[in-house]
Amino acid sequence: MPEFARWEMHWSEVSVFDRNAIALGIDEWELMNSAANELVKEITKSSIGKDVLFICGPGNNGGDGFVASKRLLQLGWNVGILASHDYSKTKISSKARSEIDDKIIHVWPKVPDHEYSLIIDCLLGAGSSGYGIPLRSPINEIVSWIKSKSIPILSCDIPTGLGGKNALIPVKTLTFHSSKKFLNSSEVGEIIVAPLPWPREVEDCGIGDILRYPKISKNARKGDRGRCLVIGGGPYHGAPILAGMAAARSGCDLVSVAMPTNASNRVNWPNSLIPIQLPDSDFLTNSSYDKIVDYILSNSIDSVVIGPGLGKNENTIDTCRKLLNFVVNNKIQTVVDADAISALPPETWPDGMLGVATPHKSEAKGWLSDTTASQALSNTVEEEAVIIVTGPVDELTGPEGRYCYAKGGNPRMAVGGTGDLLAGLIGGLMAQGMKPWPAARLGCSLLREAGTKESENSGPGMIADDIIPQIARTITEWLD
């Protein structure tokens, strides 16, 4: 892996990497000062005079602006500061603001009475609600005021309102670490990418990935947080149950498990799972295809996990291929695990499939041969497909240069069943609305942390079942 993969980042990955950096011991104040230093460098190159106006929002993007404005004040520049709010909402941005004399901070709607040669847009950055999302008050009014001034703009990280009707159109955008999604438009001016003092490991799966976990609505109803179907069992009945319980513990509302009859009858079914008994007796065949498809369509299934405990009967693999064609055609996010990996087309990703494949090294070799995971995903885009080669260190490959590791955990996690937990956990996260790349990252990091926590209780005797409750506890702790 290169020092940094530097893929085009989703906006929310900025906070993910920031959180990972803090967990790795990188000082948050140092990060903000580094970003501010890069901003000052670009301002001194871009400004035609020493009169600049910073427009600072309430988050860390505004904090970058406060620190940079202090540096320019120390250099003797005439600096104006217009804050969108009378407070900053994070500890680090509050610290940055506190180091500026309140007398020179104008809070909207009070504005500086001075003509400036350059406006520095530090309103939202990656903290924006998203591309093309309408701006809320007072940001919308501030943007309208800025645009009425006809003064050149330099945006910090991401232009405010990008993609919307009232977006700021800068002459330059200074972004950090790597380019961001949607910065390839004509609305951002010249793009400058500045480094940050992040170690390479910030790109790996970690605690920061919890920041992309879907928020729980106060008015949520059953099914709002997803419906996941696990298709497995036949020779083995425990694997699909482990996958199903991991999906349930991820926060997914409704988890169903479809198994051939004899495997289903061997199970002491957990109350949290919905059993779907298939027409087949001993292993999955085409006889069960119509029932599975009907169940998916009639129950509005959001994600499918296929493979745990299926076995490698030739008829089973043929049915898996048929089911994979169905989920592709219906754009259902899918985890392909264990024996179902044999149903994937050799050396490539199924055209149009949204989801994750989780082969261990020998399965990956059998599927991909000498083709790299990156080559297999060459026709996929953004965050829509992931290959996880599992092992003591998981290797995650996604589209367009995405590549990272999942490290940590406990050696006892080599016990049978943890791969089933990972497949179910990712399936449950995707059912809740996460795309494959963030779901894969979060699933890998959650499982390893849950295994580490449970090893303190169960020690050398830890089994996969022991880890399941720790998944929910880890989510709760990371969200706190």
N, C-alpha and C positions, 0 to 999 in steps of 0.2 A: 504494500500500500504506500502511495506517495505521502510526503510529510502532511499535506492537506489534500483532501479530495476536491474541495472547493466547487461543489455542485451549485447550481442556481438555487438559492435557498428560498423555501417557503417563508413568508413573513413571520409566522409564529415560531420558526426555528431559531430566530434571533434570541428570544427569551429562553428557549430550550438550552442553547449553547451557553448563554449567560449563567443559567442555573447550574449546568454541568461544571462550568469553570469555577464557580464558588465552591461546589462540592469537592473539587480537586485542590482547593486551597488557594485559588487565585483571588486576590483582594478586589472586591467590587469597586472600591474607590480608585484603585489603580486602573481598572478597566475604563472607568468613566474619564479619568484624566488622560489616558492614552487616546481615547476617541476625541476628546477636546483638543489635544495637541495636534492631531491630524486635521481637525477642523480649522484650527488657527493657521496652520500651514497653507491650507487651501484658500482661506480668506485673504491672507496677505498676498497670494498670487493673483487672486481674482478681482480684488477691489481696486477701483480707479482713484480712490481717496481713502482717507483714514476715518471716515464717518460711516459706521455700520449700525444697523438696527437688528437686534436679535428678537425673534418672536418665539417665546418659550411656552410649551404646553406643560401639563401637570405631571408627566411621567419622566422616564429616564432620558428620553430624547430632549426634553426641556432641560434636564440636568446637564447634559452635554453642552447645551447652549449657555447655561449659567457659568460653568467652569471656563469655557472658551472666552466668554465676555470678560471674565475677571483677568485672564491672561492678556487680552488686548488692552484693557484699562491700565494694566501694569506697564504695557509698552507705550503708553501715552496716546492711544487712539481715543477718538470721541465715540463712545459706545452708548447706544440707547437700548433699553430692554423693555419689551412689552410682554407681560405675562397674561395668559388666557384666564387664569384663576388666581385667587388670593392665597392659594396653598399649593404644595406639591404632594403627590399622593404616595410616593415611595420614600423609604428612609434615605436612600442614597441621593435622590433628587432634592429632598428637603435639606440635606447637608450641603449640597452644591448651592442651593438658593441662599442658605444662611450665611454664606461667605461673601454675599453681595450686599452692599449698603441698601437698605430698603428705600432710601430716598431716591435712588435712580431707577427703581423698578416701577414701571407704570402697569397698573392692572386694568385690563379691559373693563369698561369702555373708555377709560382715560388713556389717551395716546400722547406720545411725545410730540412736541411742537418744534420739529427740526426736519430739515431735508437731508436724507442719507444717500450715499452712493451705492449701497448694497444692503439687501435684506437677507438675513439668515433664517431659514425656515427650520425651526426646531419644535414644531407644534406636536406632531404625532409620531413620525417615524414608523417603525415596525409595530408600534402600539395601535395603529389604525385598525378599524373594524374589518377592513378588507378592501380589495380593489373594487372601485365603482360604488361603494356604499356611501349614501348621502351623509354629509357632515352634519353633526348636531350643533346646537347653540352651546357656547358662544363661538366655537371654532368656525362655523359657517360665516358668521358676521365678520370675524377677524379676517378670514380669507378674502371676502369681498372688499374689505377696506384696503388690504395689501394690494389687490389687483387694481384698485382705483389709483394707486400711486405711480404706476408705470416705472417702477424701480427694478433693476436686475435682482434676481433671486438665486441664492445658493441653498439647496435643500440638503438637510442632514439625514442620511440613510435612505429615506423614501419620501418623495414629495407629498405634501398634505393633500388629501382628497384624490389621489391618483386614480384615474379612470372614471371619475364622477363629473357632473356638470359644472361644479364650482371648484375644480382642482387648480392648485398653483402650478404654473408652468415655469420651472427654473431654467436658468442658462446652464447650470451645472448641478449634478447630484453627487455628493460625496457619500458613498456607502461603505460598509465595513466588512472585512473578512472575504466576502465573495459577492457576486452580483445577486440580486433578489428577483423573484418572480415579477414579471411585468415591467422591469426596468429597461426592456429592449424596445420600448415605444418611443415615439417622437415627443412625448410629453415630459421627458425627464432631462433634456439637454445632454451635455457631455457627462459621461459616467466616469467617476474616479473611484477606484476600489482601494481602500486603505487597510493596512494590516492592524490586528489587535494582538496584545500579548497573551494569546490563548495557546496552550499546548495542544498538540494534535489530538489528544484524547478527548477534547471537548466534543468532537464529532461522534464519539462512540455512544452507544446506548447508555443511559444513565437516569438519574433522578429528574433531570430537566424534562424528560419526555412525558412526565405526568402533566405538564402544562398543556398538552394537546388532548388530554382526556376530556370527553364531552361533559359539559356541566349538567347537573341534575336539575330539571325544572321543578319548581315548587308545586306546580299543578300537574305533575306527571301522572299518566294513567298506564295501566298494564299494557305492555307492548310498545310503549313509547321509546323505551331504551333497547329495542331490538328483539328480533326473533332469529335464533340460530338453530340450524339442523346439523347434527352429527350423523354421518352415514358410516357405519363400521360393523365390526363383529362378524362372526361366522365361526372360524376356528377358535377365536379368542373373544371373550366377552368383557374383560376388564378394561381394555384400552379405550373403547368408545365411552365408557362410563367416566373414566378419568378425564377425557377430553370434555365431556359434557359438564362435569362439575367445575372444571376450570373456567369454562365459558360462563357458567352461572355466577361464579365468584368474581368474575371480571366486572359484574354489574349489569349483564345482559338480563332482560326481563324473562324471556321465555326460551327455554332450551329443550329441544326434542332430540331423541336418539333413535335412529332406525336401525334395526338388526334383524337378521334371519331368525326364524322362530325358535330353534333349539338354543341358540346363544341367548336370546331374550329370556327364555324360560330358566336359564341358569343364573340370572341376575337377581340379586336382592335390591330392587330398584330404589334409589334415593327419592324422597318425596319431591325434590326440586326439579327432577327431570321428567319429561313427558315421553313415555315409551311408545314407539311406533313399530309394531310387529309386522315384518315383511312376509310376503307369500312364500319365499324361499325357506327351506328347512335348515340346511347346513352351511351354505355359503351364498353370497350375492350372485344372482344371475339376471338376465334380461326379464325374467318373470316378475321381478320387483320394480322394474323401471317405471311403469305407468303409475304405480302407487306412490313412488317417491316424487315423481313430477307433479302429480295431482296434489300431493300434500304441500309441496313448495308453493304452488300457485294459489291454492285455496287458503293457505295460512300466511301469505305475504312474507315468506321467509326472506330475511335480509342478508344472511350469510350462511355458507355451507362449509362444513369440515368433512372431508372425505378421505378415508384410508385407515384409521386406527383399527387394528385387529381384523382386517378384511381377509388376509391371506392372499396367496398368489395364484389361485385357480384361474385357468385361462378364461373361463366364462366370466369370472369376477372382473378381471382386468378389462375385458371387452365391454362390460357394462359400465365400468368406470369411465372408459373413453366416451361412451354415449352420454353419460351424465355430465362429463366435462363440456361436451359440445352444447348441451342444454344450458348450463349455467353461463357459458360464454354468450350464447344467443340472447339470454335474458339479463345479461349484465349484472349477475349476482356475484358479489365478492366471495371468493372461495379459498380455503386452505387445503392444499394437496399434501397429504402426509403419508408416511410409512408405505404400505403396499401399493397405494394408489399412484405413487410416483412412477411406477412401471407403466402407467397408462398415459403418461405425458409423451408428446412427440419427441423422438430422439434429437438431442443436441439443440433444442430450441424451446422457446416459450410459446404456448398456444396463442395463436393470433387472436387478439381481442380479449384475452382473459384478464380479469381484474382479481388480483389476489396474491397469495404467498405459497411457495413450495418450501418444504422443510426437510430436505434429504440430509442424512448423515454422510460422511465422506465416501463410503463405498456406494451408497445409493446415488450420490451425485456423480461419481465416476461412471456408474452404469448408465445413467441418464444422459449426461453431458459429454462423456468420453473425453476427448482432448479440447472440446469447446469450453471457453471460460464462461462463467456466469454472466459477465458483462456482455460478451458476444451473444449469448442466448437471449438477452434482453434488449438487443439493439433496436428492435422495432417497437419498444414500449416507451411510454412518456411519463414524465413527472413522477408522481408518487403511486402509480397504479399497479406496480408489480414488484415482487421481491423474491429473491432466492436466498434462503438461509441455509448455509452448510453448517449443521450443528456439530458440536464437539465440546471439548474442554473450553475452547473459545469459539463462540459462534461467529461466522463471517457473513455479514449481510451485504448483498449487492442489489441495487435498485437501478432504475433508468437514469440516463444522462449523467453518469459519473458518480452516482451515489454509492458509497462503500463505507462500511464501518464494522467495528467489532462489538461483541457483547462479552464482557469479561466478568470475573468474580464468581460468586456462587460458592458451593461447597463440593469437595470431591465426591461425597456420598450421592450427589445428584446424578452420578452415572448409573444409579439404580434404574431398573426397568420402569417405564411409565412416565418419566419426566418429559420425554418427547411428546407423549400424548397430551400432557398438561400444556405444553407450549402451543401445540396446534389448537387446542380448545380455547386457550386464553386469547390467542390472536383472533380466532373466529368470533369470540364474544365481543372483543373490542371493535372489530369491523361491523358487527351487527348493530352496534351503538352509533355508527356513523363515521368511524375513523377510516381513513384511506389505508391501503396496504402498508405503505412505508412507515408512517407514524405508528400504526398498530403493531407492526413487526418489531420496531424499536422498543416500544413500551412493553410489549409482551415479553421480549427477551430480558429486559432489565428488571421487570417486576418478578419474573420467575426466579431469576438468580438471587435477588434480594430476599424473596420469600423462602427460598431454600437455605440461605445463610441464616436467617432468623430461626427457622425450624430446627436446624442442626444443633442449635444451642439447647433445644429441649430433647430431641430424639437421638442425637449423637450418631454413632456408627449404625444404629438400627433404624435410621430414618428410611421411610418408604415414601413413594409418590403420594399416597393418600394423606400422609401427614402434612404435606406442603400446602394442600388445597385451602384450608382456612387462612393460612398466612398470606395468600394472595390478596384477599379482601382487607386484611389488617394492614398490609403494605400500602395498598392504594389509599387507605384512610390516613396513614401516617404521612405519606408523601403529599397528599392534598392539604394537610394541615398547615 
